[in-house]
Amino acid sequence: MNRGLAVALALLLSACGSPARDTLSGRSLIPTPAVTASPMPSAVASPASYAASAVRVVVNGIERPYGTAIAVEGVGGTTVRLVFPFPVDRSSVDPWLPRTGSPVWIDDTTVELKFPETEPNPGFKIPQITSTDGLSRIDLLIVALRYLPSVALSVYSLAGATAPSGPNASGSWRVPGGPIFAISPDGSRVLFYPVIAGSDPAHVFDLATRTSTDLKIPKESAPYVAGSWLGDGRVVLVGSSVWVGRPEQPFARIADISQVQPLNAAPSPGGSYVAIAGAQAVWLFSLRDGSARALTGSSGGCARGFAWSQDERLLASIDCETLSVRITDAATSRIVRIIDGVANSLAGLPTGDFIVTRDSGQQGEGARSLGVVYSFAGTEKARYLGYAWSISADGRYLLNIGSCCAGGQSSSLVDLRTPDAQPVGLPGIASWTADGRIVVDLQGAAGGPTVSLAPSPSATVDPGGGTTALRPVPGFAGVETRPIGAARGEHVFVTRGVPSASSVSFAELWVIPLANGAEARALIRYPGYATPWLSGRLSPDGSHYAFELDRGDGVRRIAIANLLDGSVKWLRTDDTNTSETQPIWSPSGGRIAFVRGIGSTSASIWVIDADGSGVRRLLSLDEGSSVYMHQWTPDGRYVAFYQGIGYDTVDVSTGSRVHMSNVVSADASWRLASPHLVAHAYTSVSGGDEQTIFLADDAAGVRKVLARGLSVSEFVSAPRWRPNGDEFVYAFNDYITARRELRVGSLSGAERVLPVSGESATWTTDGSAIVYIRGEEVQLPWSGEGAQRALVLAEIRVIDADGSGDRLLYSAKAENGQLPPNWCVCNDAVATRRL
């Protein structure tokens, strides 16, 4: 695995998202029945109550004190034995024991679990433990296991990955070290190297012998911006110097490059050169004699990737000023060709070609990039939508690497030579080995965050410091809220992910008064991901927020936060052992639709009354692809969602399903008036897809196209109806010219261009203005691998409907010298409510 791919994995793993009501009083808003649900069911109270510390927790043969996080290496698996102080009613415990631990009862007081080393989350909790006679209980037991720094890897042959019974790994390991690593060409060893000063030294782990070898290199040479294996088994490390050596021998320093200020590096296939992106230029260093030269006309300051031709003669890189692709003769530094267009990143392929990542024009969570494959002759060979890609050396199999965002990372394998071949899902971030096998990093596998004993990030204080900080919610680990109070008028809601010192991801819901952005504040923080399709997660009156929580055993359930008083309750349904996710409110606020089951073989769509009664299944879903809930139609007749490619509705009364082909993943908007639907569609044409915005009266209705891209490089997307009007806002983007605009179209076909560009544009509730998120490309504030430019979605802005009065509403602040946190990079990241 080269360094560019390692960085891509790190970015994918960091990027990318996945829900109890009280009676309203004194509010003349859209009526929303109160949720009378109680916390998760428990046994009848009994006289004798034991503390959780009465349970002996034995991990890998060592008894651990209760109430502390238990760090385990995980290599070879983890064994947990629980010894209870009384004979246990097993039915009170069994539903909460992770099945991956293969629990076995030794007797009525002792149960043992053995987790495989590839288990991503071995921690769990048991809400209540009752004795066999019902006279004793323990109210909550938390087994807070966490791994020491490590990665979990699986290796697949092509035959194993494409087996009829499903992917079958030839080997799986938990490897101590991380998180930045590279796999040796033969797939037998893993190189770990520090990218932050003070981290563990660079070392190599042998998968066969399970032994680790520290590299013989001065510790002060760390940190490094890149680490790679050469084809002959040597290792190249690039930091303030270039070092080359074999893991078992002392390393040789090839060159001091501290003046270059390296940002990224990539060795050539034969080990003759290493290309280094510096602060001012791109450099070539000979790995034979250390000689160096800057490529003529190259610019520095960015690290967007390199690709070498297989004969080491040509180097492809991205010009930091124009963002075009330059192909340079390595021997003469002469530019032999330029590929125009805005390139976001570039990577070599095992075929000898390279792939350029461009903006696809899609927006929001699940929005994919466009990958364009080129030969070193500059000829375009293929296009793919996704997040990152690699192709087998024979050109037959495509790895579509990474997914976004709820449910964790995954990859898919597609046979390009078999017509209509179905993709094979792989549970993590995948890459090719030099001998044609597939390595999967299981750290990004599906499953979502789990509740941890580790605290959430430090409490958010309002910018003015004049309001109460978020406070923990009893009984909901990691959840913090603050009441919205007596808010009145138009408000903007937005979500974001927040940094955390623990391995658990956290998300926040913020509210911003339209009249005074300085009063922006977080209302809730919880373990999970920033919410896509936010408008569906907020009750119609803006008083409650539905979200998902992992209750600690891998089962995800729906919770409802009362934004008025800050309380949180579980939404109780008729099933306590199956994950329930993606809640969306009906237009009246009286019902909630949700997905039961996670995965492509057992998911179904259900609906429940907001008070926890009347739960029923609407639709059992097809096997194959995960499902994403979008919204109810405004008349309450249908629930809209998508599964795989296209867009679907299900009739709430009859359960009948209508599929809309060629509609882009729930990129649509509904209203009561006719035509009811405005949506984003595509039509395959020569050289790519033609993008259109169309109107229709229902999912099966005739489509009337009102806007279209004039070439395959032009994307039109994210249409949203204007309340009480016959207009819609949508986004335009041309990835060749980098032109980005917000436009307002009308039923007549006329349209106007707003003098701004942005993400997740939505209307205020009265239709007088448009709220959007503005992205800005900024220089990252640290050195090393991250010293490059990145798109930061930090500003919430408002512009009047006629295109005047563009103004900043609120901007996320940078903390501790880092970049400002992104507002959710996802579909419908902004919602408005009049409180």
Secondary structure, DSSP 4 states (H G I P E B T S, - for coil): --HHHHHHHHHHHHH----------S--SS--PPP---SSP-PPP-SEEE-GGGSEEEETTEEE-TTS-EEE--TT-EEEEEE-SS-B-GGGTGGGS-GGG--EEEETTEEEEEE-TT-S---EEES-EEBTTSSEEES-EEE-EEEPSEEEEEEE-HHHHT-TTS---SEEEEEES-SSEEE-TTSSEEEE--SSTTSPPPEEEETTTTEEEE-BS-GGG---SEEEE-TTS-EEEESSEEEEE-TTSB-EEEEE-GGG---EEEE-TTSSEEEEE-SSSEEEEETTT--EEEPTT---S----EEE-TTS-EEEEE-TTT--EEEEETTT--EEEEE-S--SEEEE-TTS-EEEEE--S--STTPPEEEEEE-TTS-EEEEEEESEEEE-TTS-EEEEE---STT---EEEEETTSTTPPPEEESSEEEE-TTS-EEEEGGG-SS-----SSPPSPPP--TTS-SPPPEEPTTSTT-EE----S--SEEEEEEEEE--SSSS-EEEEEEEETT-GGG-EEEEEEES-PPSSHHHHB-TTSSEEEEEEE-SSS-EEEEEEETTT--EEE---S-SSS-EEEEEE-TTSSEEEEEES-SSSS-EEEEEETTS---EEEEEPPSSS-EEEEEE-TTSSEEEEEESSSEEEEETTT--EEEETTEEEEEEEE-SSSS-EEEEEEEEETTEEEEEEEEESSTTSPPEEEEE-SSTTEEEEEEEEPTTSSEEEEEEEETTTTEEEEEEEETTS-EEEES---EEEEE-TTSSEEEEEEEEEEE-SS-GGG-SEEEEEEEEEEEETTS---EEEEEPPP-TTSPPPPBP-STT-EEEEE-
